[in-house]
Amino acid sequence: MKTKTNIEGFVNIDPKIKTVSFRLRGKVMVTLADGRIIIMPVSAFPSIKKLNMRQRRKWYIFGNGFSFDDSNEVYHIEQILGIFENYRHEKTQKSITE
């Protein structure tokens, strides 16, 4: 029997943000360079929720995240994907509890 050596899906791919939009009411839609689309409630990001639609249109890529002209916050890929240990932008040494 032949075993399958190729793993399907998004394996060993560093996610990169391509676009950010607010086409769906109450949602933040982030499109990644590999074609994935992540849709999240804007309520998960109170500082984005405070921005009006004109301010939300003025977003830009910042490192491996994004920000807005009228915001001091940077939203990193780990905040979008919800997997901090895999995608955090600052790697640190082992924690004291390990």
N, C-alpha and C positions, 0 to 999 in steps of 0.2 A: 504494500500500500504506500502510495506516495504522500508524503506530508507537505503541507503548505508552508512555504518559508516566507512568503510575503504577508505582512500584517496590513490589513486595510485600515483606512481612516487617517487621522492626523497624528502621526507618530514622529517624534523627534523633530517637530517643526516649531520654531520660535514664533509665537504669534506677534504680528505687527499690525497696528491699527492703520487702516486706510482712510475710512471716513466716519464721521459722526453726524447723525441726523435725528430729527424730532418729528418725523412724518406721522407717527401714530400718537394720538392724544395721550398724554401722561407717560410716554415711553421714551427712552433713550435707545437709539439703534446704532450699534457700532459694527461696521463692516471691517473684517480683517483682510489682509493682503492675500490670504490663501482662499478667500471666498466665503468663509464662515460669517454668519450674521448673528450677533448677540443682541437680544431685545430685553431691556430691563425697565422696571418702573422708575420713573424719575424721582419718586419718593425715596429711593435708596440713596440718592445723592442730594441732600437738602440744599447744598450750596448751588447746585445746578438749578434746582427747583425755584430758587430765588431770582434767577435770571429771566428776563422776558425773552420772547421769541427773537427779537432783533439781536439781543446780546448773544443768544445761543447760536445764531448763524455765524458768529465771528469766533470760531474755534480754530485751533492749530495743533499740529503734532508737536509734542515736546518729549524728546527722548523716546521711550517706549510707552508713551501715554499721550494725553491731550490736555489742553487747557483752553481758556477763553480770554479774549482781550480784556473783558471786564471782571476777571476773577483772579484771585491769588492762588487758587487751588490747582494742583496737577493731579489728574486721574490716571493712575498707572494700570497696566494690563492686568496685574493681579487683583485689582479692585473690580475689574470687569469680569474676569473668569472665575473669581472666588476661590482660587487655589494659591494662597499666599506663598507657601513653601516652594511651589514649583516655579512661580513667576515673579517673586519679589525682586524689586530693582536693586536692592542692596543686600549682598550676601554677607552674612556674619559668621563668626565662629560658633561652635556648639554652645548652646545655652547652658546655664548653670544647672538646670534641672535634669539634663541628660546624663 
